[in-house]
């Protein structure tokens, strides 16, 4: 007796071969994904290792800070040679024009308050006169930077 069309088998006689090829495709996909996952984790581990190495001072500190600290050394030498007693300095301030004394050089370790105190002005006045040092919303100046005080 012949089967009705809805009763016939959907798969042909090569059912075993078809199932085997589906299994092989799944294995290939798993291999590719496993290799990509391993590569991703290796990259992440290398990046974390580099961050730890650099944050603990793995590079040459002398070479990295040479330009930063040499600027402060040269300015401190010039300020030491021009240091004078406070009474003679006050007298020289009144005799010189305001424009020549309108700036001050930032020394190593000085913050906003120390610069303002050394200049004899308020912190708010220092911020108002130097908006370029307030770009991040907080005061930032490197040793050797010249800031306006008048």
C-alpha positions in Angstrom: 0.0 0.0 0.0 1.3 3.4 -0.9 1.7 6.1 1.7 0.0 9.4 1.5 2.3 12.4 1.0 2.0 13.5 4.6 3.0 10.0 5.8 6.2 9.7 3.7 9.6 10.0 5.4 11.1 13.5 5.2 14.7 12.3 5.2 16.2 10.2 2.5 18.3 7.1 2.9 21.6 9.1 3.8 20.3 10.0 7.2 23.4 8.8 9.0 25.7 10.8 6.8 23.6 13.9 7.3 23.8 13.6 11.1 27.5 13.1 11.0 28.1 16.2 8.9 26.0 18.3 11.4 28.2 17.1 14.2 31.4 18.0 12.3 30.1 21.5 11.7 29.4 22.0 15.4 32.9 20.8 16.3 34.4 23.3 13.8 32.4 26.2 15.2 33.3 25.2 18.8 37.0 25.1 17.8 36.9 28.6 16.2 35.1 30.1 19.2 37.5 28.5 21.6 40.5 29.8 19.7 39.0 33.3 19.6 38.3 33.2 23.4 41.9 32.1 24.1 43.3 34.9 22.0 41.0 37.4 23.8 42.1 36.2 27.2 45.8 36.3 26.2 45.4 39.9 25.1 43.6 40.9 28.3 46.3 39.2 30.4 49.1 41.0 28.5 47.3 44.4 28.9 46.9 43.9 32.7 50.5 42.8 33.0 51.7 46.0 31.2 49.5 48.2 33.4 51.0 46.6 36.5 54.5 46.9 35.2 54.1 50.5 34.3 52.3 51.5 37.5 55.0 50.0 39.7 57.7 52.0 37.9 58.8 49.4 35.4 60.2 51.9 33.0 63.2 54.1 33.6 62.2 56.7 36.2 65.2 58.8 35.5 64.5 59.1 31.8 60.8 59.7 32.4 61.2 62.5 35.0 64.3 64.1 33.7 62.6 66.9 31.7 60.0 67.4 34.5 62.5 67.9 37.3 65.3 69.7 35.4 63.0 72.6 34.8 62.5 73.1 38.6 66.2 72.9 39.2 67.1 75.6 36.8 64.4 77.9 38.1 65.4 77.3 41.7 69.0 78.3 40.9 67.9 81.6 39.4 65.6 82.3 42.3 68.4 81.5 44.8 70.8 83.9 43.1 68.2 86.7 43.1 67.1 86.2 46.7 67.4 89.3 48.8 66.3 90.4 52.3 62.6 91.2 52.5 63.2 94.9 53.2 65.3 95.5 50.1 62.9 93.4 48.0 60.0 95.6 49.1 61.9 98.7 48.1 62.8 97.3 44.7 59.1 96.4 44.1 58.1 100.0 44.5 60.8 101.2 42.2 60.2 98.7 39.3 57.2 98.9 37.1 54.3 96.5 37.8 54.6 94.6 34.4 58.1 93.2 35.1 56.9 91.7 38.5 53.5 90.5 37.2 54.5 86.8 37.0 55.9 84.2 39.3 57.6 80.8 38.6 56.1 77.7 40.1 58.6 75.8 42.4 58.6 72.1 42.9 56.1 70.9 45.5 54.0 74.1 45.4 50.3 74.0 45.1 47.7 76.6 44.5 47.7 77.9 48.0 51.5 78.1 48.3 51.8 80.0 45.0 49.1 82.5 46.1 50.7 82.9 49.5 54.1 83.5 48.0 52.6 86.0 45.6 50.6 87.8 48.3 47.2 87.3 46.6 44.2 85.2 47.2 43.6 81.8 45.7 40.5 83.1 43.9 42.5 86.0 42.3 45.2 83.5 41.2 42.6 81.3 39.5 41.0 84.4 37.9 44.3 85.6 36.5 45.4 82.1 35.2 42.4 80.4 33.6 44.7 78.2 31.5 45.8 76.4 34.6 42.1 75.7 35.5 41.2 73.7 32.4 40.3 70.5 34.3 38.2 72.3 36.9 41.0 72.2 39.5 44.3 74.0 39.7 47.2 72.4 37.8 50.7 73.8 37.3 54.0 72.1 36.8 57.3 73.2 38.4 58.8 75.8 36.1 55.5 77.2 34.8 55.1 80.9 34.9 51.8 82.2 36.3 50.4 85.7 36.4 50.0 87.4 39.8 48.9 90.8 38.7 
